[in-house]
Amino acid sequence: MNRQLTGRRETMERVCQTILNKTSQAVFLISGPGIGKSALVEAISERLTRDMNVLRIHGSSSLAKVPFGVLAPYTSGLSAEDAVSPVAVLRSVWSYFQKLRSAKDGPLLLVVDDAHHLDDATASIVVDMVSAGWASVLATGRSRPGLPAAMNQLWYDGLADRIDLRPLTQEQVAEAVAHALEGIVPESTVQALWAESGGNPLLLDCLLNDAIESGSLVKRNSIWLLLGSWPSGGRKLTDVVAKQLQRRSAEEQEALKLIALSEPVPRGLIEEVCGAPAVRSLLEHQLVRESTGGSAELRLWYPSYSGAIRRMVSASRSLHLRKQLLQHADHHPATAEGMLRMVSWSLECGAEVPDAELLEASVLAARLFQDSLALDAAARIRDPDLRQRGQVAMARAHYNRGSYEEAARQLDLHFAADGEPARNPGDVLLWACTHAALGHIPEAFLEDARRLLDINGHAAKTGELSDTSGSEMRHWIVLELFALSAAADYRSLGKYLDEFESLRPGEDLSGGSPARRAFMLAMRSEVLRSEGRPQSAENIAAEAHALLTADGSELFFFPEFVLHRQLGAAMSAGHWIAVEDYLGAYTRQRSHALVTFGGTVQSWRGLSLLLRDTLDTAGAYLLPAVEALRENDPLGLLPVTLAAATYAAARTGDTVQARRLLQDFDYLETPGRGFDAEYARIFSAASTDVLRGGDGGPITLLALLDDPSVVSSPGAELLIHAVAAELGHHGDYSRIASLTENMEGSWAGAWHKFAAAHLSGTAADYLEAGEAVHAAGLIRVARNLFAAAADRYGTAGDRPRSREAAARRDDCDRELRVTIDIGAASESSSGVQLTRRERDIVVLAVEGLTDRQIADRLMVSVRTVEGHLYRSYAKLGIRGRDQLASAVRL
């Protein structure tokens, strides 16, 4: 019931109060199928049964044209003549109600399910009962075709309330999934569920059950992982879709199958084949939606319906439908999605597809993470030259799935072949990432590349870039730059970029490709970040990101590759709101990528939170990320994520978890690539020190300051000092001050103020540093600075300033508090379990912050704050913010 009422409790309370207080005589709950009307009505009826006599009638499509047909249970004693008399029927229903009242006194609540199916005569009876004050009415219906005219008139006259139920939001889906599954469900899995179900609770339930049954959704170390696409032929989903088809006419069924097989498809074409009435009916019943752009195209309302319907159609029937559609028009899809669907449909039913079209489909499908289609289309290419390019598409599809060995095999075959296709820099990058994912060190895959690409490497060895031909250089230098980045050799990386730009001014290394130009900018971004200029690095990465929409032919995952550099620069700069904006935009725009990059997104967010020393919340992202990256690690983030999760667990006292994760980290062959490898070694060393305990201080961590393989950049050195400070170490403040003096970004600026305050030791500097560090998101460090300021002001006898600093210290304590004692204000609050985010928001709400202020403080949306507060009210058994203070004790 908790799952079924997710997102509906506020509506339930509103309906109950409306009916009990007679604010309105009728309430209409309107929504499409599967949105949760029935579960909500059941809960409301159960709640009101104590105070009212509940009488139910059920609308039925089979009785929609039979006057008073649905009232048969209450009119069985009437003659045939009276059974069609409105007066006689009304008296019979009233008589039945009077019998109910003899057993239990109380007003009548008439509950009408599926009121859109009521015949006009029954709808008039319902309206008469409301108008006469005999009963209150709670009715459910669909927005299309809508309620009968007589009932709608009640709403127009102000005698009824209408509540339109919306699909669940992503946060509500997360809550429903949390009720349904025991364990942690990563945000990426929730987002994929939300996108696939459209927020429909019925489909959500089907998808969860079918995915678990098929093995697509599995539990590893208490964390639910999505290992592939959602099963379209699952038992529960198929049952739901089959029932929907059974309710439709033959023409409507034909239209649904054609749309599912060819979507998006022009409305006019489906109307020509199946008839306009069938299409109108499907639109009215919210089974099909029409695009709002310039072209009127149809697709099924819910994506999950499409796959289920396609699986119900046999290959011979599918082929017949395809021929039938093409007889009416030479259908050429206008969108990439439409083209892929037509190719997929052709392959499913055995129709012939030209090699060029197969190659185009395989490349596009691999880029859009439709891996099965990419593999199938590429495997059917017959032309030897086109098959070479198809091998790269197959490699990318295998890479998407985390099958790196098979991806490497396909790429090795491609690169060993003769011809210009082997000279594509994007393919070279994919090849390099694949070998890096297999654990090959940069030197090893560079040596392999020299063999496979038939390059002696003299340019790489001697720096004689001017002697290298243009096409050869484009792919060679791309690989060399990738290797230098992976090895964190930023000095050589910067030299390479500078040398090329000075020797060949005005020449575009990318060969005209915006995506490859974006790669060069991403490399420059890394160099700038290594020089302590993260803000400039972030700007360069943003420029690279802006180029990516211009090129849709590359098989290398440039968007994620560039975003990783953009996020790293933003984190080093301390631009936490920008980090959230980048991640939010990515998950909204590329939700189809989350099966492959879901663990990567979790890792990015967790690392951002860890750098802010937000340990509990960081751990909630990092632990699921670790399990997801064990299955699929496209950017090589498992080492740094393991180390970061270890550190978060160790700092929060979960030593068993921390020791297990640290052991896993030690088993890895390499600590990762580039900055990620540096961060991984820093967090693993810090974890070792925390788990060792004692008064020795962060010995292992500080020893890294003498390791040039770790400290290759000012940012890495600063992170060592910062983590040591967070562990309570009184460090080399002079070195921190000089290191950060010319570094860009608020994060470095905050640590500069921190060091300067410790060097001066004055109360004013401690207070100023506390404000700067707090603004940078480092609440624990800021708390200690405010405490030091309060002590020094107190010693100096400046009590007002001491109280001010102490108040800021207490503010930090409240922000850091992660537990709430549930008070005894209400009986229903006993045993309440608020989530971590709910507790954070409730604390700030009790302190008097507005929803907007809470949103700004926690860097979330106002809607997020509102949703968490409503759920907290329900859990605490209260009705609003004004009762929070009495329900919790801070």
N, C-alpha and C positions, 0 to 999 in steps of 0.2 A: 504493500500500500504506500510506503514511503516513496518507492520508486515511481509508482503510478501518479502520485500527487506532486511530484517534483515540478516546481514552477507554477503550481495551481493553488497553493494553500491560501494565498492572499485572496484569490478569486473565490475560493470556498467560503472564507470568512465573510467576504462582502455579500455573497448570495444569501448565506444564512442570516446575517443581520438584516438584510433587506426584507426577507420573508417574515422573520420573527417580529420585526418592528413595523411591518406593513408599510414600509416606505414606498413600496410599489406592489401592485397586486400580482404582477407576473414578471418572471425573469427568463429571458431567452439566451441560451448558450449556443453560439453559432461558430462552426468551423468546418474544415474539410474532413475527409475520412481519416481515422487513425490518430487524430490529434489529442484524444483523451477525454472527449465529452462523457462517455459512458462511465469511466472510472471516477470522474469528478461528480457526476450525478449520484453514483452509488455512495460515495463518501458523504455528500450533502444529505441524501435521504437517510442514511444511518444516523447522522448527527441530529436531524430534525425529528426522527421517529419518536423520541422521548416526549416531544411537545406537540406533535401534530399527528393526524391520521393521514397516512400516505396512501394514495390511490394511483396506480400506474396504468398507462395505456401505451401501446407500442405501435408507431406508424409502420406500415408495410407497403412496399411497392406493389405487391400482388393485390392489396385491398384499396389502393389509392383511388380507384374509380367505383368502389362499392360504398354507397352512403351508409354511414354509421357502422361499417364493417369491423373496425377495430374496437368498437364498443360492445361487440357480441357477448363477452363474458359478463357484462352488467345488464344486458337486455334479453337474456335467454327466456324470460317468462312472457315476453310480449308476443302478440299475435303477428302474423305476416303483415297485416295492414298497419298495426301500430309500430312495427319495427322500422318503418320508413317515415314515421311522424315525428318531427322535431320535438313537439310538446311531450309526446309519450316517452320518447327516448330520454329527454331531460328528466322527467319524473322518475323513470326507472333508475337512472344513475343516482339521483338524489335519494331514492329509497335505499339503494345499496349503501350509500354513505351513512344514512341514518342507522342502519344496522351496525356499521362500524362504530358509530358514536355510542351505541348502547353498551358496547364492551369497553370503550375507552373514550373519555370525553376529550375534546380538543378540536381545533379548526382543521379544515381539510387542505391538504397539499396534493394537487393533481400533477403528477410527473408524467410528461409526454416525451417519450423517446422517438427520435426520428420524425419530428413534427412536419418536416418537409414532405413526408409521404401521406399526411392526413388528407382525406377527402374534404371537400368544402363544407359538407353538412356537419361532419364531426368538428371541424375547426370552428364553425359557428356555435356549436354547443359549448366548446371550451370558452369562447369569448363571452357567451351568455352567462356562464358560471362566474367568470371574473367580474363582469359588469354588475351582476346581482350581488356581489360580495359573498357568494357561497363558498368560494375556494380561492386559494392562491395557486398559481401555476408556475411550474418549472419545466421549461421545454427545451429540447435540443434540436438543432437543425443544421443543415448545410447552407453555406452562403449562396451556392448555386444548386438547384433552382430557387432556393430561398423558402421562407415560410409561406403558408397560405395567406391570401390577401386579408382575410378577416383578422388573423393574428397580427399581421404587420400593422394593421390599422390601430391596434392597441398601442403599439410603440409610437406610431405617429401622433396619437392623441395624448401621449405622456403617461399612459397607464401601465406601461411595461418598460423594464430595463433590458437593453440588449448588450451582451458581452461577447465580443469576438475573441475566441481563443486563438492564440498564435502558436506556431511551432516553437519548440524549445530553443532557447539560445544555446550557444556553445557552453556557457558556464552551467546552464541547467542540464545539458547533456552530461557534463562532467559529474554533476551531483547524482543524476540518475544512474550513471555507470558505477559510481562509488557505492550506491545502495545495492546494485546488482552483483558486483564482483568483490570478492575478498582479496585485498592486496592493493598495490599501487598501479594506477593506470596512467601512463605518460600522457602529457598534454598533446603530443603529436598523434597518439592513438585516438584520443578524444576528438581532436579536430577532424581526423579522417572519418570517424563515426558520424560526426555532425554533418559533414559534407555529404556523405553517402546516404544518410537517413533523411536529410532535409529537416532535422529537428522533429520528425514524426515519431511519437513514442512507440507506436505499434511496430513500425519498421525498425526502430532502434532495438527493440526486444528481439525481433526476428534476426537481425544482423548479429547481435551478440551471441545468441544461441547457435546459429549456423556457423559462425566463425570459430567458436570453441569446438563444435562438433567436427568441423573439417580440419582443425589443426592450424588454421590461419592465425588464430589468436591463442597464444600459449602463455603459461605462467612460468617464469624463471626467477628463482630467488625472490618470490613474493611480488614480482613485477610482471604485468601483462604486456606482452609484446605482439605487435602485428607483424607477421612474417611474410605476408603477401597481400594481394588484393582481396577484397571482400568476396566471399563465395556467392555467385549469382544463382546457383542451383540448389541452395540449401533447402532443407525440408520445410522449415517454418515459413520462410519467405515464399517458397513456391506455393504453399497452401493458401497464403493470404492473396497472392496474385491470381491464383486459379479461381478463388471465390469471386474476386472482382470481375474476372472475365465471364464467369457464369451469369452474372447479373446484367451483362450487356447484350444488346441485340447482335445478330450475325454481322451486320454492317459495322457496328462499333468494334466488335472483336477483330474484324479484318483491318480496320483502321489502326487499332492499337498495335497489331502485329507489324503492319507496314511501317508505322512510326518508329517502333522499337528497333526494327531492322535497318532503318535508313536515316534516323535522326542525326542532325536537324534536317527537316525536309519541308519544302514549300507547302503552305496550307492549300493553295489552289490545286496542287498535284494530288494530295490526299482526297480533297473534295471531289475531284474529277473521277478518281478510282472508286471511292467508297460512298460518296454523296455528302452534301453539305450538312444535312440533318445529323448524321452520325458524328461529324466533327464538332458541331455545336453542342451536342449532348455530352461528348467527352470533355469539352471545355467547361461546361456547366457543372459537371460532377468532379471537377478538379483532378482528372486523370491525365489530362494533357494541358500543356501551357504553350502560349504563343509568344514569340520573341517581341520585344517592344521597340526594336530598331526599325530601320527602313524596310527590311524584307520580312514578310509574314511567314515565319518558319515555325514548325511544330516540333515539340519534343515531349517525352513523358514527364509528368509532374515530378516524379521521384526517380533519380538515377538508378536506384536499386531495382526498380520495376523492369527496366529495359533488359538487363541481363537475364532476369528470370523469364520474361516473355520469350526472348530469343531462344532460350534453352527448351522451351515447350514446342517450338516449331521444328518439324523434321526437315532434313536436308532437302528432300524432294519438294516439300511444300514451300520451303524457303526459296528454292530456285524458281518455282512457279510464281510466287509473289514478286520476285525480282523482275521476271520477264513481264509480268502484268504491269508493274510500275513503269518500266522502261518503254512499254508499248505506248503509253500516254504522253511521254516526253523523254527527250534525250537528257537525262538528269545529270548535270555536272555540279557537284557540291561547290558552294562558294567559300566554305571555310575548311581549315585543316582538319577539324574534328569530323566534318561531313565526309571529306575525302577518305580519312582513315576508316570510317564506318562502312563506306561503300566497298573499299578493298577488303575489309574484314568480312563483310557479308558475302562477297564473291568467293573468298577462300572457304568460308563455312559451307557454302552450297555447291562448291566444285566448279564455279564459273572461271573462265580463262581471264588472266590478268597480265598485261604486257610487262616485260622485264623492267622497263623504265619506271612504270607506275609502282611495281613491287619495291624497287630501290627507294623511290621517294617515300613510300609508306613506311618502309623499314627504318629509314633515317628519322622521319618525323615521329614514329611510334617510340623509338628509343629515347628521343629527346623529351617526349611527353610521358615517359615511364609506363607505356603500354608494352611491357617487355615480351609477353607471349606473342603479340601481333608482330613485333619487330623481328623476333626469331623466326616465326613462321614465314613471313614475307621474304626475308633475306635468304632463307633456305631454299626457296622456290625459284630464285633467280638463275637463269640458264646462261646468259651471256657472260663469258669469262671476265671481260673488262669490268662490267657492272658488278659481278660477283665479288671482285676485290673490295669495292666500296661497301658492299653488303657485309663483308667480314667485319668491318669496323662497326657497323650498326649492330651486328650480333655481339661484338665485344662490349659495346656500351650497354646493351641489354643485360648481358651477364654481369657487368660491373654494377648496374643498378641493383641486381639481386644479391650482390655480395659474393658472387662466384668468380673470384679474382683469377684463379688458375685457368679456368676456361676462357676468361676474357684475355688473359695473356697469350694463350694458345692461338686464339683467332687473330690477335694483333701480330704475333710473330709470323704467322702465315702471310698476312697482308704485307708486312715490311720485307719479307724475304722475296716477294714477287718483284718483277721488273716493272718499270713504268712510273709515271709522274704521281699516281695516287700515293705512293710511299713517301712523297715529299711534302705532305700536308702537315703544317706545324700543329694544327689542332689534334691530328692523329698522333703526332709525336708526344704531345702532352698527355693524351689518354694512355698511351703506351707507358710513359714514365710513371704516371700515377698508379697504373696497374702493378708495375714491378715494385714500386715503393710500398703498395698495399700488401704485397707478398713478403715484405721484410727486407728487400734488397737495399743495400746502402747506396748512396748516390754514385760512388766510384764504380760500383759493380754494374749498375744499369747504364752508366755512361760507356763502360767498356763494351757491354752488349750492344749498345746503340751504334758504336763505331763499326762493329761487325755487321749488324743487320742493315745499316744504311750505307755501307760501303764508303765510309768517311775516315780518312787517316787522322783527323783531329789536329792538324798542324795549327789551325787558327786558335783552337782552344789552348794549345800548348805554348804558342809563341806570341799570341795576341795580334798576329798579322791579319787583322780583319779586312784590310783593304785588298788582300789577295784572294779572298773567298768570293765565289760567284754569288749573285743575288739570290737565286732560288735555293742554292745549297745553304747559304748563310741563314736564310729565314728559318729553316727548320733546325739547323744545327745550333744556332744561338738560343733558340727557344728552349731546347733541351739543356744546354749548358746553364742557362739562367735558372731553370727549374732546379737543377742539381745544386747550384750554389745556394739557392734559397733553402732547399731541404737540409743542407749541411750547415745552415746559419752562418755562412761565410759572406757577411754583408759588405765587408770591405771590398772583396773581389767582385761581388755583385754590382756594387756602385761603380767600381772602376770599369767594368764591362759596359754598363749603360752609358757612362760618360765618354768612354772611348768611341763607342759606336756613334754617338751624337756628334762628337767633334770631327771624326773622320768622314762621316757621311751626312753632313747637314742637309736637312730638308728631305732625306730619303725615309720613306715609311717602311720600317722593318716588317710591318704587318702584311705587306703585300696587298694593301687595299682592304683588308678585312677589319671591320670595327671590333669584332670579338678578339682578334689577335692584338689589335692596338690596346684593347682593354687589358690584355695580359701584360703588356709592357708597362702600362701605367700601374698595374697591381705590383709588379716587381719594384718599380720606383717607390711606391708606397711603403714597401717593406724596408727599403734602404732608409727612407726618411724616418720611419718609426725607430730603426736601430740607432739613428743619430740623436734620438731624444726629441724628435719633432713630430709627435703623433697627430697634432692638429693638422699640420700640412699633409701628413700621410693620409688622414681621413678625407681631406679635400680631394687629393689625387685619386683615391679609391672611389670617391663619389663620381668623379669625372669618368672613371672607367666604367662604373655601373651604368651611367647614362648612355654609354655606347652600345650596351648589350641588346637593346630592343631592335637594333637596326639589322642584325644578322641572325637568321633562323636556320642556317644550314649546318652549323657546326655540331659535331657529335661530342665534343668535350664539354664538360659541365662548367662553362665559364661563369654563369650567374653565381653559383655557390662558391667557386674558387675566388672570385673577386669579393663577394660578400664577406668571406672569411677574413680577408685583409682589411676590409672596411670596418668590420666589427672589432678586430684586434686593435686597430688604430684608435677607434672610439673608446675602447676600454682603457687603453694606455693614457688617453687624454682625460679620462674621467667623465666622459659625456654619456652618463647613464640613461638619460631620457632618449638620446639619439639611438643608443643600443636597442632600447625597447621599440622605438619607432621602426628601426631597420628590421628587427625580428618580426614585428607585427605585420609590416608590409609584405615580407617574404611569405609568411604563413597564409596570409589572405590571398596573395596573387599566385602562389605555387603550391596549393594544398595537395595537388596530384603528386608532388615530389616527396611527401612526408613519409611514405613507406620506405624510401631509400634514405632520405636525409632527416628523418624524424629524430633519431638519436643525436645527430649533429646539432639540430636546433636546440634540443634539451641541454646539450653540453655548452653551447654558446651562452644560453641564459644562465645556467648554473655557474659558469666561470665569471660572468658579469657580477652575479650576486656575491660570489666568494671574494672577489676583489674589493667589494664594499664591506667585507667582513660580516655579511648577513648569513650566518652559518647554517641555521636551521632551514631557511628557505632555499639556500644554495644546495644543501644536501637533498632536499626533496626533488630537485631537478637532476642532480648529478648521478644519484643512484640509478634511476631509470635509464639515464643516458648510458651508463656503463653497460647495462644488460643489452640495450639496443645496439650499441657499437660492437659488442662481441659478435653480433649477427651480421652487421653491415656497417662498415666504417669507411665511407668513401673518401674522406679527407684526412684520414689517419689521426683521428682525435682520441682514440682509446687510451693511449699512454697518459696524456695530460688529464683526461677526464678521470681515469683511475686514481691518479695522484691527487687531484683536487677533491674527489669524493673521499679518499682516505683522510685527507687533512680535515675536511668538514666533519667527518665522523669522529676523528680523534679529538678535535676541539670541543665537540658537543658531548663527549664522554662515552660514546659508543665504541669502546675499545675492541670488543669482539669483532664488530664489523670492520673497524679500521685495520686491525691486524690481518684479517682475511683479504681485504683489498690491497694492502701493502705487499702481501705475499704474491698476489696476482701481478702486481706491478713489477716485482723483482723477477718474475718469470718471463717477462717480455724480452724479446731479442733486442729491441731498440727503444729509446725513450720518445720516439716520434721525430718530427721534422721541424726545423726552423725555430721560431719563437716557442712553438708548442713544446718542443723538446726541452728548451731552457726552463719553461714554466713547470713542466713535469718533474724535472729533477729538483727544482726548488721546493715544490709542494711535498714531494716524497721525502726529502731531507727534513723538512719541518715536521712532517708526520712522525718520522723516526724520533725526533727530539721530544715531541709531545708524548708519545707512547712510552719513551724511556722514563720520563718524569724526573723527579729529583731537582736539585738546585744547580745542576751543571749548566743550565742555559741552552740555547739553541746551537750547540757545538757543531753538529753535522751541517746545519744550515749555513752557519757563518764560514765554515770551511770552503764552501762553494765560491767565496769571494776570491780565492786563489786559483780557481779552476777556469782557464781561458775558454774551455769548451762550453761553459755555462754562461760566464760573464763576457759575452761578445757584444753587448750593447749597454748603454746607460739604463735603459728600461729594465733589463734583467737584474742589474746590480741594485737598482732602486727597489725592485720587488723583494730582493733578499733582505734589505734593511727594513722594508715596511713589514714584512711577515715577522721578522725578529722583534720589531717594536710591538706588534700585536701580541706576541708571546711574552711581553714584559721585559724584553732585553733593553738595557740602557746602552745604546749603541754609539757609534762614531758620528756624533751630530755634526761635526765639522765636515766630514766626508759627505753626509747627506745634503748639507746646505750647499756645498760647492757643486755636487752632482746635479742638483735640481735647479741651480741658479738660472740656467739658460734653457731649461727644458720647457716644452710647451704643455699646455693643458692644466685643468684645475686639479687633477690628481697629483701631479708633480708639484704644483703650486701649494697644495695643502701640506705635503710633506716638507716643503721648504719652510713654510711657516712653523711647522712642528719642530724642525731642527733649530730654527732661529730662536724659538721660545725657550727651548732647553739650554741653548748657549747663553742667552741673556739671563734667564731665570727670573724675569720680572713678571708680576701678576698681570699687567696689561698685555704683555706679549702672549702669555698663556691663554688669556681670554680671547684675544684676536685670533690666535692659532686654533683655538677650539671652534670658533665660528667658521673659519675656513675649512677645517677638517670635517665639521658637521655638514657643511654645504657640499662637500665632495662625497658624502654618503658614508663616511667612516665613523659610525656612531660610537662604537666602543672606545676608539682612540680619542674622539672628541670628549667623551665623558671624563676620561682621565685628565685631559687638559683643563676642563672646567673645574674639576676637583682641585687641581694644583693651583689654579687661579684663586679659588675660594680660600684655600689655606693661606696663600701669601697675602691676599687682601686682609684676611682675619688677623694674621700676625702683625701686619702694618697698622691695624686698628681701623681700617676702612670698612666698617660694617655694612653700609649700603651696597658697596661694590661686592663685598663678600657674599651677601645675600643674593645679589644678581647672578653671580657665577654659580652659587649653589643651586639656584633655581634652574639654570641651564643644565647643570649636572643631573638634577632630578628629572628634567625633561628627557634627557638621554636614557635614564633608567627606565622611564615609562615606555619609551620606544623599544627598548631592548627586552622588555618583559614579554614572555611568550606563554605565560599561564594565567588563567583567570579562575578564581575561586567562585563557583556557582553558589549564590546565596540561597536562602530558604524563603525567598519572597513568594514563590509559588510552588505548589505541590508538583507541578509538571516539570519543574527544573531539575528534579533529582536525577543524577546520573547523566546529565547532558554532556555530549562530546562535541565541542566546536572544533572546526578545522583550524589549522595554523593561521590561514589568511583571515578567517572569521574572527579569531581572537584578536589579531592585530587591528582589524577595523573596529571591533567593539570597544577596545581600549581607547582608541582615538575619539570614537563617538561619545563615550562617557565623559571624556575630557572636554567635550563641547565643540569639537571641530565640526564644521559643516561637511556635507558629502563632497563638495568641490575641494575643500582643504585636505580632506582625507585622501582623495584621489591624487592631488598634487604631491602629498607627502609620500605616498606609496608608489607613485608613478604608474597608476592604473586609471581606467576610465571611470567617470561618475556612475555610469550604468553598472560597472563591476561592483562598486561600493554599494549601490542600492540593492543589487541582487544578494550580496553576502549579508547585508543587514536584514533583509526580509527573511532569509533562511535562518538567521540567528534568532530573530523574534519568534519564529515558529518553534525552534528547538528549546528556547527559554520559556515558552508558554506565555509570552507577553504580546502586546498589540502594537507597540511603537517605541520610538526613541525615548519618549518621556518616561518609560518604565524601565529603561536599561539600568540606570543607576541603582535601582532597588533590586534588580535581578542578578547583578554581579557585584563582586567585592574586589576592588583593585588593591 
